[in-house]
Amino acid sequence: MRQAQRLIAVRAPRQGLHDITSAVSALVDSAGISIGLATVFIHHTSASLTIQENADPDVLRDLEDFFSALAPESATRYRHTAEGADDMPAHIRTALTQTSLSVPIRDGGLALGTWQGLYLFEHRRHPQPRQLTVHIAGD
């Protein structure tokens, strides 16, 4: 079994879902592994990862709206407001999504479904630089 591990630096231009499929795919392609597993991990507690539909942008907008309503920004609703009204809702949204994803590698590429993409879900209103670790293992 061979392994590779790389860091990806991402800066989302705004709050919301941002497609990172091509960045992760490029790392998988360069690893030269034909069958295995790719794990993506985000090093933050106010942004997360998800696999979601990549065909209709309304899906992404609806998800963003849903999470905004589920964990609304508020200066008085939460105790943790040290970094602004969007900080605690960002932590809640991260707790409800994922900080790591595992995707099979088949025939040297990510074995995603036809309509699937990998997304960084930026929960802060003023996006921060984000670090992702991609670990690739297989033959």
C-alpha positions as CSV (number, residue, x, y, z in Angstrom):
1,M,0.0,0.0,0.0
2,R,1.2,3.5,-0.9
3,Q,0.2,6.7,0.9
4,A,0.4,10.4,0.2
5,Q,-0.7,13.4,2.3
6,R,-1.0,17.0,1.2
7,L,-2.2,20.3,2.6
8,I,-4.6,22.5,0.6
9,A,-5.0,26.2,1.5
10,V,-8.5,27.5,0.6
11,R,-9.9,31.0,1.0
12,A,-13.6,31.1,0.3
13,P,-14.7,34.4,-1.3
14,R,-17.9,34.5,0.8
15,Q,-20.0,32.6,3.3
16,G,-21.5,29.5,1.8
17,L,-20.7,26.4,-0.2
18,H,-17.6,26.3,-2.4
19,D,-16.6,23.4,-4.7
20,I,-13.3,21.9,-3.9
21,T,-13.7,18.8,-6.1
22,S,-11.1,19.7,-8.7
23,A,-8.4,20.6,-6.1
24,V,-8.9,17.2,-4.3
25,S,-9.1,15.4,-7.6
26,A,-5.8,16.9,-8.8
27,L,-4.1,15.5,-5.6
28,V,-5.6,12.1,-6.1
29,D,-4.5,12.1,-9.8
30,S,-0.9,13.1,-8.9
31,A,-0.7,10.3,-6.2
32,G,-0.8,7.6,-8.8
33,I,-3.1,5.3,-6.8
34,S,-5.6,3.4,-8.8
35,I,-7.7,1.9,-6.0
36,G,-7.9,3.2,-2.4
37,L,-9.4,5.9,-0.3
38,A,-9.1,9.7,-0.1
39,T,-9.8,11.4,3.2
40,V,-10.3,15.1,3.4
41,F,-10.1,16.8,6.8
42,I,-10.6,20.5,7.6
43,H,-8.6,22.0,10.4
44,H,-11.3,24.4,11.7
45,T,-14.4,24.6,13.8
46,S,-16.3,27.3,12.0
47,A,-16.2,25.8,8.5
48,S,-17.0,22.2,7.4
49,L,-17.1,19.8,4.5
50,T,-19.9,18.1,2.7
51,I,-20.7,16.0,-0.4
52,Q,-23.5,17.6,-2.3
53,E,-25.2,17.9,-5.7
54,N,-23.1,19.8,-8.2
55,A,-25.6,20.2,-11.0
56,D,-28.3,22.6,-9.8
57,P,-27.0,25.7,-7.9
58,D,-30.4,26.1,-6.3
59,V,-29.6,23.1,-4.1
60,L,-26.6,24.9,-2.7
61,R,-28.5,28.2,-2.1
62,D,-31.3,26.3,-0.4
63,L,-28.8,24.5,1.9
64,E,-27.2,27.8,2.8
65,D,-30.6,29.4,3.5
66,F,-31.7,26.3,5.6
67,F,-28.5,26.5,7.8
68,S,-28.9,30.3,8.2
69,A,-32.4,29.8,9.5
70,L,-31.5,26.8,11.7
71,A,-28.6,28.6,13.4
72,P,-29.3,32.3,12.9
73,E,-26.8,35.0,13.7
74,S,-27.5,36.9,16.9
75,A,-25.6,39.1,19.3
76,T,-27.9,38.1,22.2
77,R,-28.9,34.5,21.6
78,Y,-25.5,32.9,22.4
79,R,-22.9,33.2,25.2
80,H,-20.0,32.8,22.8
81,T,-19.9,36.1,20.8
82,A,-16.2,37.0,21.3
83,E,-15.6,37.0,17.5
84,G,-18.9,38.4,16.4
85,A,-22.5,37.4,15.9
86,D,-21.7,34.9,13.2
87,D,-19.1,33.0,15.3
88,M,-21.4,30.7,17.4
89,P,-23.8,29.9,14.6
90,A,-20.7,28.9,12.6
91,H,-19.7,26.4,15.3
92,I,-23.3,25.0,15.4
93,R,-23.4,24.6,11.6
94,T,-20.0,22.8,11.7
95,A,-21.3,20.5,14.5
96,L,-24.3,19.6,12.2
97,T,-22.2,18.8,9.2
98,Q,-18.7,17.2,8.9
99,T,-15.1,18.0,9.4
100,S,-13.9,15.0,7.4
101,L,-15.0,13.1,4.3
102,S,-13.8,9.8,2.9
103,V,-14.2,9.1,-0.8
104,P,-13.2,5.8,-2.6
105,I,-10.6,6.0,-5.3
106,R,-11.4,3.9,-8.3
107,D,-9.5,3.7,-11.6
108,G,-7.2,6.5,-10.3
109,G,-9.9,9.0,-9.6
110,L,-12.5,10.0,-7.0
111,A,-15.4,7.6,-7.2
112,L,-18.1,10.2,-6.8
113,G,-21.6,9.8,-8.1
114,T,-22.8,11.6,-11.3
115,W,-24.2,14.6,-9.4
116,Q,-21.8,14.7,-6.5
117,G,-19.1,17.3,-5.6
118,L,-17.0,18.0,-2.6
119,Y,-17.7,21.3,-0.9
120,L,-16.1,23.5,1.7
121,F,-18.9,25.0,3.7
122,E,-17.7,28.4,5.0
123,H,-19.9,29.4,7.9
124,R,-18.3,32.8,8.8
125,R,-19.5,36.0,7.2
126,H,-15.9,37.2,6.7
127,P,-14.2,34.1,5.4
128,Q,-10.8,33.1,6.9
129,P,-8.0,31.2,5.2
130,R,-8.8,27.5,5.6
131,Q,-6.4,24.5,5.8
132,L,-7.4,21.0,4.5
133,T,-5.4,17.8,4.8
134,V,-5.9,15.3,2.1
135,H,-4.7,11.8,2.9
136,I,-4.6,9.3,0.0
137,A,-4.0,5.6,0.6
138,G,-4.2,2.6,-1.7
139,D,-2.5,0.7,-4.5
